[in-house]
């Protein structure tokens, strides 16, 4: 009896010590998070190869846990692998990278130079050969510059094949006050492609954007037309779940649709066609334009999630255009490290 009582006493003391230690850990984690401000990069993982872009998610998890962000594997690693670790997406990341465009510029110049020279040499006879060479070089430089500028300004700030695929990831990471984005830029003739995790408390941006949409409620039709014109190209291609033929299946499907996130996958609890071996895959398109009947807060939440990855990309690569330096900073800026916060970026790019 005494041994049993002693054992019980040791067990109780161990449980108490564990609770105290867990409480201290939670307090330390909370204190670590409280030191971050909106726009600060918590972790940035660079791809191992520019021609086969993959990110070490285990290293990223270790960095986040060291800074007090403990995120379940299903909400980060699994979601990021579904979004980015796809062969077609990796190929697109290579051909759309800044380093690839940087390499293609001189290649384009050489091709244009040869084409222009071979054309002019056949139809124009010039006494001085160097005059022909100079003319061909000037024409090739002009054409190359024009093509590069056209391609640069025709690119959308939000990329459908990368930024939109991160919508569901950011929808989950927002609960942990983090946003994810893939930043890509060229510096000193070297390409940099990074998976960036930026700290962001969405509450103030959500409140401000909700107030903005409520103020525009009297011109809701004009606001909806503006959003459709700016977001018409943002379409998600997903695999919908099949209809359950069993009784009661329609109720489960309806409940699943009501709780469906912006991107649907197997985590929603609904079966997908890929779960049935041999079944043909059927895709559906979902527009990211907020519906008219949604309340202002739901519209604001959807807009914030949709443009979060694009905003992180522009923020980390320092391509976020803001007001002129001679003007005052816009009011209600919720980010001290950038000229615009997320809600202001959406307001200027989508609602105006």
Secondary structure as GFF3:
##gff-version 3
##sequence-region A 1 352
A	DSSP	alpha_helix	2	34	.	.	.	ID=ss1
A	DSSP	beta_strand	41	46	.	.	.	ID=ss2
A	DSSP	alpha_helix	57	66	.	.	.	ID=ss3
A	DSSP	alpha_helix	77	84	.	.	.	ID=ss4
A	DSSP	alpha_helix	87	95	.	.	.	ID=ss5
A	DSSP	alpha_helix	98	123	.	.	.	ID=ss6
A	DSSP	alpha_helix	129	154	.	.	.	ID=ss7
A	DSSP	three_ten_helix	164	166	.	.	.	ID=ss8
A	DSSP	alpha_helix	167	173	.	.	.	ID=ss9
A	DSSP	three_ten_helix	174	176	.	.	.	ID=ss10
A	DSSP	beta_strand	178	187	.	.	.	ID=ss11
A	DSSP	beta_strand	190	199	.	.	.	ID=ss12
A	DSSP	alpha_helix	202	215	.	.	.	ID=ss13
A	DSSP	three_ten_helix	217	219	.	.	.	ID=ss14
A	DSSP	alpha_helix	220	231	.	.	.	ID=ss15
A	DSSP	beta_strand	235	239	.	.	.	ID=ss16
A	DSSP	alpha_helix	249	258	.	.	.	ID=ss17
A	DSSP	three_ten_helix	266	268	.	.	.	ID=ss18
A	DSSP	three_ten_helix	273	275	.	.	.	ID=ss19
A	DSSP	beta_strand	283	287	.	.	.	ID=ss20
A	DSSP	alpha_helix	296	306	.	.	.	ID=ss21
A	DSSP	alpha_helix	308	316	.	.	.	ID=ss22
A	DSSP	alpha_helix	342	346	.	.	.	ID=ss23
A	DSSP	pi_helix	347	351	.	.	.	ID=ss24
###
